[in-house]
Amino acid sequence: MITILLGAGFSAPANVPLASQLFDAKPDVDRVTRQRLVDRVLRLWKEWKDRNGCSPEEYLADLQEGAGRAWRDAQWYVGLVIALAMGRVEVVGMKPTITRHNLNRTTGVQAHEAFWTTIFRRTEDISVLTTNYDILPERGIRHERRPRVPRPGFHYGWGAEPLAGGGYPSYSHIQRISAAGTVPIYKLHGSVSWSYRNGQLVRYYDCRPAIRGDAAIVAPVTVKALPTYLESVWTNAASALSSSHTWLVVGYSLPEYDALVRELLRDSVRDNLVVHVLDPDPAAAQRFQSLLGGCTVVPHEGLPNGIRDLESILGDRGCT
């Protein structure tokens, strides 16, 4: 089996902002309440940066320490910005509305489509892990099998399951869908399409949790803590990693502060493991070699250039 780990660099071709870019631009939103939210968050960020000159991750960590409204607003803002990268604001019924943020559509990103097509023409025996909140993996693999593309469809680790929601914000006539494929996706830091409500993790077919402000995501802070609702995701991810002879890492730079992910990877190494790192920065592969010790780490170019190496990667020892 092959385990694919997707980081922020994977989502960059789709114009999903990196953590360092979250506050760089003022996003267009649909409602006055969300516009006020954006204004509050960006104002406080500017004031804090002028005083401290530090990174967004450090700013969010500082807010987390104090909790309160500023922290809740920032979490909402982070999810909203990622959700907006998945959709767009357009006029529906004479009102601005965030639309097209559902996962049952293609990515529209040439590099991603080429990446998945190259893989699934060779094998469907894969698991996918991601540290990202966006729904690009779901869109790339599709929610159900598409043989002609080819795409095997995904599930979230527990087999086929119906996804909540029938359309946002009021399209109740849209048919509900299920995640009914064969490839598991383990979202280590949650998702803009997930919400944790009344002690239960609810997975939607669109990004409405991030838009309304209750997305189940672990904000990009310098020191992350694992919520209880993600523990089973991490357990399944660890099992996938330790069962694989080959890891394919795309756009994950292995930052020092991401201690939980580093521990997960280090504890999941098996004999004869080969790790292929697709990243434009050669230092990324060096960091994996330092973390993982005696396994074989092979550097490749990032997307889209690294796609040309996939044929040889998929033919390596241990890939079935």
Secondary structure, DSSP 8 states (H G I E B T S, - for coil): -EEEEE-HHHHGGGT---GGGTTSS----SSHHHHHHHHHHHHHHHHHHHHH---HHHHHHHHHHH-HHHHHHHHHHHHHHHHHHHSEEEEETTEEEEE--BSSS----HHHHHHHHHHHTT---EEEEES--SSHHHHHH-SS-BTTTTB--EESSSS-EE-B-SSSSS-TTS---EE--SEEEEETTEEEEEEEETTEEEEBSBSHHHHHT-EEE----SS----GGGHHHHHHHHHHHHT-SEEEEES----TT-HHHHHHHHHT--TT-EEEEE-S-HHHHHHHHHHHTTSEEEEE--TTGGGGGHHHHHTSTT--
